[in-house]
């Protein structure tokens, strides 16, 4: 049975900030953020946007792209590390906003940035086992990355969601869940305590943990796929907390194959996957899949039938290296989503407006009901301790 990703959807908040503006405000050379970190712009969520609204928009795009109906979905999972409630999952709000029926497994997964990949692997197994009975799974990765003002992590924030429609006979990427390399370790590299909206991170240690994880996962993959080396991949998409991390990951991966000049293959194998992430920043669970969308929509090479490698990393940690084969026509399908136009439509913030929004988000969980009219999925506020949202046509 062929299983994999049938359609993809992406959403970003309507606001962003140029990292050149942030660098100047922080007294840092812009080249450190633009070249040293490898990100030019990052998404900023206004206060009527949250994990739910981002997830709903991305899911709607994936469903529309595939021509899928709500009653075809038998599993709806949101992977996130920016939950909105200790008990009620983001996916239940999304179910309501999209009108997905009641004959469906609906739940949320969490393991830092790996939560979406855990859901994807579960969805593939669910379909291959026969439990799906012909239905599809909707896996949504949605997050707002937030480290706090004037911290080293500040230029590695971002916000956005990526939805993956998972089915038999997929039209984008065929995946083989029996050939995935895994690595897990109990480390404290990045975490967000229950009492904090901001993430805590041991930045340089987190980079080392990521590199240890890619080594472990890729070595495991090679045992499961004897004879396969990095040269066998037309492209590689990595988890992208920031662009430079993907370069470090690529060096690490190729060094395991004994490649003494890993940078030589970087442009051909990795650059296309970084075009969109460089303009969005870190979106945690969705970062790898934004890299995949970027690869399929911006690569100038014909990837039909080609093997690509994907690496997912979640701090704490759990990681997975797996492979997929691009289905003929996938690039045209993703190009039709016009993702660059979505990014170009965002409003650029001044440093003052950015800081004001970051401070205002501190109190959004107690935000009272809004009376101002607006369009699209929006977080309206909290009424009698219940989060309330506007649907697509409000
Ligand atoms: N021009 C060009 N490059 C410059 C420069 C300049 N003027 N000044 C510095 N640089 C380069 C540095 O040489 C360095 O490059 P290398 O890594 O190749 O050596 C790069 O810019 C960054 O410089 P620093 O390491 O000095 O930066 P920093 O100490 O301010 O911290 C960071 C960087 C650790 C990534 C920090 O932003 C951070 O903590 N971010 C959050 C954690 C994170 O994203 N970790 C990634 C792994 S964990 C993960 O992937 C899970 C997840 O999503 C969070």
Boltz pocket constraint, residues with backbone or C-beta under 6 A from the ligand:
constraints:
  - pocket:
      binder: B
      contacts: [[A, 29], [A, 31], [A, 32], [A, 33], [A, 35], [A, 36], [A, 37], [A, 113], [A, 152], [A, 153], [A, 154], [A, 155], [A, 156], [A, 189], [A, 190], [A, 201], [A, 202], [A, 203], [A, 204], [A, 206], [A, 207], [A, 210], [A, 239], [A, 240], [A, 241], [A, 242], [A, 244], [A, 245], [A, 282], [A, 284], [A, 313], [A, 314], [A, 315]]
      max_distance: 6.0
